């Protein structure tokens, strides 16, 4: 297994001294080159779990491992991509992609090669000299993905990376992610609130319960081959099943038309 999440729980204490149980006893294994999507009701701890895997937060109990090495702080083997693009507005696209390599101390003469490679891979070879304000939302998120890939992580942790995009651009970026996954063979752990997105991208979908977040069910999607047709019977059946799990069979409006 590439990633192992073992019996992870996370509690928070509010300013009023109230203990909030965000996660409880979450255990999950993610295989090499697998794409796993995490879904659940709002506030169920999806992002908290991803931050723990990234080493950005610590569990109250339990552990996370990558290749049998325990994660207790940020690790170069894992990189997190957020919904907000987090690009430096004063840096060009090329300079933004180079940032992670610079932080790692890669010699300047060795930075250009990976930067140009990933510029091309995300389809932005002609935009290296542009600044973020000159790009569309989808293009800015491609820069964020290229910056993450440039440091050669083994696992991409993606926290609703397409959530701020319009529907058409979001669909384009989902197809782009599948293309990049095919080319780079990265392991992906992907948090989303969209059932449609999860069914389109994932090999497995992990559905969490309401707070405290526990694994309600892990739904395999491997029998629905890529490229996936959102209107085919298998896709629709999986989508309906996951929606039912999230709403706990009560048609909870919080799940929304897209989960």
C-alpha positions as a Python dict, from the first residue, in 0.01 Angstrom:
ca = {
    (1, 'X'): (0, 0, 0),
    (2, 'X'): (118, 353, -78),
    (3, 'X'): (-82, 525, 199),
    (4, 'X'): (-212, 380, 523),
    (5, 'X'): (-448, 568, 754),
    (6, 'X'): (-480, 375, 1078),
    (7, 'X'): (-759, 443, 1326),
    (8, 'X'): (-732, 823, 1296),
    (9, 'X'): (-943, 1041, 1526),
    (10, 'X'): (-932, 1418, 1567),
    (11, 'X'): (-1087, 1632, 1839),
    (12, 'X'): (-1093, 2011, 1858),
    (13, 'X'): (-1159, 2237, 2155),
    (14, 'X'): (-1360, 2551, 2078),
    (15, 'X'): (-1297, 2889, 2236),
    (16, 'X'): (-1583, 2813, 2476),
    (17, 'X'): (-1410, 2495, 2588),
    (18, 'X'): (-1645, 2262, 2401),
    (19, 'X'): (-1486, 1947, 2258),
    (20, 'X'): (-1577, 1884, 1893),
    (21, 'X'): (-1523, 1532, 1762),
    (22, 'X'): (-1431, 1583, 1396),
    (23, 'X'): (-1309, 1233, 1302),
    (24, 'X'): (-1340, 899, 1473),
    (25, 'X'): (-1154, 578, 1397),
    (26, 'X'): (-1088, 632, 1025),
    (27, 'X'): (-882, 356, 866),
    (28, 'X'): (-806, 345, 495),
    (29, 'X'): (-543, 207, 258),
    (30, 'X'): (-467, 370, -76),
    (31, 'X'): (-275, 168, -331),
    (32, 'X'): (2, 268, -570),
    (33, 'X'): (-135, 477, -863),
    (34, 'X'): (-488, 461, -720),
    (35, 'X'): (-728, 756, -720),
    (36, 'X'): (-950, 763, -410),
    (37, 'X'): (-1215, 1031, -358),
    (38, 'X'): (-1348, 1127, -15),
    (39, 'X'): (-1708, 1242, 10),
    (40, 'X'): (-1942, 1323, 293),
    (41, 'X'): (-2184, 1576, 439),
    (42, 'X'): (-2061, 1928, 503),
    (43, 'X'): (-1850, 1944, 819),
    (44, 'X'): (-1779, 1570, 833),
    (45, 'X'): (-1401, 1614, 850),
    (46, 'X'): (-1296, 1557, 487),
    (47, 'X'): (-1046, 1842, 477),
    (48, 'X'): (-927, 1768, 832),
    (49, 'X'): (-844, 1413, 726),
    (50, 'X'): (-656, 1536, 419),
    (51, 'X'): (-456, 1784, 630),
    (52, 'X'): (-360, 1504, 868),
    (53, 'X'): (-242, 1291, 577),
    (54, 'X'): (-40, 1589, 451),
    (55, 'X'): (126, 1632, 791),
    (56, 'X'): (-30, 1979, 829),
    (57, 'X'): (-237, 1870, 1129),
    (58, 'X'): (-191, 1603, 1393),
    (59, 'X'): (-448, 1337, 1484),
    (60, 'X'): (-567, 1311, 1841),
    (61, 'X'): (-508, 939, 1802),
    (62, 'X'): (-407, 706, 1521),
    (63, 'X'): (-134, 731, 1259),
    (64, 'X'): (-71, 787, 888),
    (65, 'X'): (203, 612, 691),
    (66, 'X'): (348, 645, 342),
    (67, 'X'): (554, 348, 227),
    (68, 'X'): (558, 233, 594),
    (69, 'X'): (710, 565, 710),
    (70, 'X'): (501, 752, 965),
    (71, 'X'): (387, 1102, 870),
    (72, 'X'): (401, 1356, 1153),
    (73, 'X'): (502, 1665, 954),
    (74, 'X'): (492, 1782, 590),
    (75, 'X'): (677, 1536, 367),
    (76, 'X'): (810, 1592, 11),
    (77, 'X'): (653, 1263, -94),
    (78, 'X'): (311, 1424, -57),
    (79, 'X'): (193, 1759, -189),
    (80, 'X'): (-142, 1926, -125),
    (81, 'X'): (-337, 2127, -383),
    (82, 'X'): (-607, 2355, -243),
    (83, 'X'): (-923, 2504, -389),
    (84, 'X'): (-760, 2845, -370),
    (85, 'X'): (-482, 2854, -627),
    (86, 'X'): (-231, 3009, -379),
    (87, 'X'): (-21, 3149, -661),
    (88, 'X'): (215, 3439, -604),
    (89, 'X'): (70, 3731, -803),
    (90, 'X'): (412, 3894, -847),
    (91, 'X'): (560, 3580, -1002),
    (92, 'X'): (508, 3466, -1360),
    (93, 'X'): (360, 3125, -1434),
    (94, 'X'): (708, 2988, -1489),
    (95, 'X'): (834, 3139, -1163),
    (96, 'X'): (536, 3003, -969),
    (97, 'X'): (603, 2652, -1096),
    (98, 'X'): (969, 2688, -1000),
    (99, 'X'): (890, 2791, -642),
    (100, 'X'): (877, 2443, -488),
    (101, 'X'): (1205, 2345, -652),
    (102, 'X'): (1368, 2661, -519),
    (103, 'X'): (1245, 2585, -167),
    (104, 'X'): (1397, 2238, -197),
    (105, 'X'): (1733, 2395, -283),
    (106, 'X'): (1748, 2267, -640),
    (107, 'X'): (2031, 2452, -820),
    (108, 'X'): (1905, 2727, -1048),
    (109, 'X'): (2048, 2564, -1359),
    (110, 'X'): (1848, 2247, -1285),
    (111, 'X'): (1513, 2421, -1236),
    (112, 'X'): (1434, 2515, -1595),
    (113, 'X'): (1403, 2157, -1724),
    (114, 'X'): (1125, 2040, -1487),
    (115, 'X'): (947, 2374, -1514),
    (116, 'X'): (928, 2356, -1893),
    (117, 'X'): (829, 1991, -1882),
    (118, 'X'): (530, 2052, -1657),
    (119, 'X'): (435, 2373, -1833),
    (120, 'X'): (392, 2161, -2143),
    (121, 'X'): (224, 1876, -1959),
    (122, 'X'): (-56, 2102, -1829),
    (123, 'X'): (-95, 2273, -2166),
    (124, 'X'): (52, 2611, -2070),
    (125, 'X'): (374, 2611, -2273),
    (126, 'X'): (277, 2944, -2432),
    (127, 'X'): (191, 3113, -2101),
    (128, 'X'): (512, 3080, -1899),
    (129, 'X'): (572, 3454, -1898),
    (130, 'X'): (218, 3549, -1797),
    (131, 'X'): (110, 3653, -1448),
    (132, 'X'): (-177, 3487, -1258),
    (133, 'X'): (-414, 3782, -1308),
    (134, 'X'): (-385, 3729, -1683),
    (135, 'X'): (-513, 3369, -1661),
    (136, 'X'): (-857, 3214, -1630),
    (137, 'X'): (-950, 3017, -1318),
    (138, 'X'): (-889, 2686, -1494),
    (139, 'X'): (-548, 2799, -1615),
    (140, 'X'): (-450, 2916, -1267),
    (141, 'X'): (-542, 2576, -1127),
    (142, 'X'): (-329, 2412, -1397),
    (143, 'X'): (-38, 2622, -1275),
    (144, 'X'): (-102, 2500, -920),
    (145, 'X'): (-103, 2138, -1042),
    (146, 'X'): (217, 2193, -1243),
    (147, 'X'): (387, 2348, -939),
    (148, 'X'): (291, 2045, -733),
    (149, 'X'): (408, 1795, -996),
    (150, 'X'): (739, 1974, -1051),
    (151, 'X'): (873, 1864, -713),
    (152, 'X'): (803, 1501, -812),
    (153, 'X'): (579, 1396, -521),
    (154, 'X'): (454, 1041, -500),
    (155, 'X'): (105, 1137, -382),
    (156, 'X'): (-121, 1428, -478),
    (157, 'X'): (-359, 1541, -204),
    (158, 'X'): (-634, 1751, -363),
    (159, 'X'): (-880, 1949, -151),
    (160, 'X'): (-1178, 2040, -373),
    (161, 'X'): (-935, 2179, -632),
    (162, 'X'): (-1206, 2250, -889),
    (163, 'X'): (-1474, 2371, -650),
    (164, 'X'): (-1441, 2740, -743),
    (165, 'X'): (-1465, 2680, -1119),
    (166, 'X'): (-1772, 2708, -1338),
    (167, 'X'): (-1934, 2380, -1445),
    (168, 'X'): (-1787, 2372, -1794),
    (169, 'X'): (-1431, 2450, -1679),
    (170, 'X'): (-1466, 2202, -1396),
    (171, 'X'): (-1550, 1924, -1641),
    (172, 'X'): (-1251, 2019, -1856),
    (173, 'X'): (-1021, 2010, -1550),
    (174, 'X'): (-1154, 1669, -1447),
    (175, 'X'): (-1061, 1531, -1788),
    (176, 'X'): (-723, 1703, -1763),
    (177, 'X'): (-659, 1540, -1425),
    (178, 'X'): (-732, 1197, -1573),
    (179, 'X'): (-490, 1271, -1857),
    (180, 'X'): (-219, 1385, -1615),
    (181, 'X'): (-277, 1083, -1395),
    (182, 'X'): (-229, 855, -1695),
    (183, 'X'): (97, 1029, -1786),
    (184, 'X'): (245, 1065, -1436),
    (185, 'X'): (102, 754, -1265),
    (186, 'X'): (60, 946, -939),
    (187, 'X'): (-140, 824, -642),
    (188, 'X'): (-426, 1067, -572),
    (189, 'X'): (-637, 1130, -262),
    (190, 'X'): (-909, 1374, -365),
    (191, 'X'): (-1164, 1551, -144),
    (192, 'X'): (-1480, 1675, -314),
    (193, 'X'): (-1839, 1761, -229),
    (194, 'X'): (-1952, 1658, -578),
    (195, 'X'): (-2078, 1303, -620),
    (196, 'X'): (-2065, 1339, -999),
    (197, 'X'): (-1698, 1442, -982),
    (198, 'X'): (-1611, 1152, -752),
    (199, 'X'): (-1776, 893, -976),
    (200, 'X'): (-1607, 1041, -1283),
    (201, 'X'): (-1256, 1038, -1132),
    (202, 'X'): (-1222, 772, -864),
    (203, 'X'): (-1125, 409, -849),
    (204, 'X'): (-1294, 404, -507),
    (205, 'X'): (-1517, 650, -324),
    (206, 'X'): (-1490, 678, 55),
    (207, 'X'): (-1818, 805, 202),
    (208, 'X'): (-1793, 958, 548),
    (209, 'X'): (-2076, 994, 799),
    (210, 'X'): (-2185, 1313, 966),
    (211, 'X'): (-1961, 1442, 1244),
    (212, 'X'): (-1776, 1272, 1388),
    (213, 'X'): (-1663, 1152, 1046),
    (214, 'X'): (-1639, 774, 1020),
    (215, 'X'): (-1621, 562, 707),
    (216, 'X'): (-1978, 472, 619),
    (217, 'X'): (-1891, 274, 307),
    (218, 'X'): (-1619, 242, 44),
    (219, 'X'): (-1773, 223, -302),
    (220, 'X'): (-1565, 70, -586),
    (221, 'X'): (-1593, 234, -928),
    (222, 'X'): (-1337, 21, -1114),
    (223, 'X'): (-1599, -165, -1320),
    (224, 'X'): (-1698, 168, -1479),
    (225, 'X'): (-1414, 209, -1731),
    (226, 'X'): (-1251, 535, -1842),
    (227, 'X'): (-1341, 747, -2025),
    (228, 'X'): (-1662, 745, -1822),
    (229, 'X'): (-1995, 836, -1972),
    (230, 'X'): (-2194, 1031, -1714),
    (231, 'X'): (-2519, 912, -1872),
    (232, 'X'): (-2443, 537, -1878),
    (233, 'X'): (-2636, 303, -1651),
    (234, 'X'): (-2338, 207, -1434),
    (235, 'X'): (-2243, 570, -1372),
    (236, 'X'): (-2599, 669, -1281),
    (237, 'X'): (-2642, 371, -1047),
    (238, 'X'): (-2319, 443, -857),
    (239, 'X'): (-2406, 811, -833),
    (240, 'X'): (-2750, 732, -692),
    (241, 'X'): (-2606, 486, -440),
    (242, 'X'): (-2347, 736, -315),
    (243, 'X'): (-2609, 1011, -287),
    (244, 'X'): (-2823, 775, -78),
    (245, 'X'): (-2528, 702, 150),
    (246, 'X'): (-2456, 1071, 203),
    (247, 'X'): (-2818, 1155, 276),
    (248, 'X'): (-2854, 839, 487),
    (249, 'X'): (-3149, 739, 274),
    (250, 'X'): (-3358, 1039, 382),
    (251, 'X'): (-3314, 1261, 74),
    (252, 'X'): (-3128, 1519, 282),
    (253, 'X'): (-3128, 1846, 92),
    (254, 'X'): (-2781, 1923, 226),
    (255, 'X'): (-2641, 1674, -22),
    (256, 'X'): (-2773, 1893, -305),
    (257, 'X'): (-2828, 1787, -663),
    (258, 'X'): (-2456, 1724, -711),
    (259, 'X'): (-2373, 1598, -364),
}
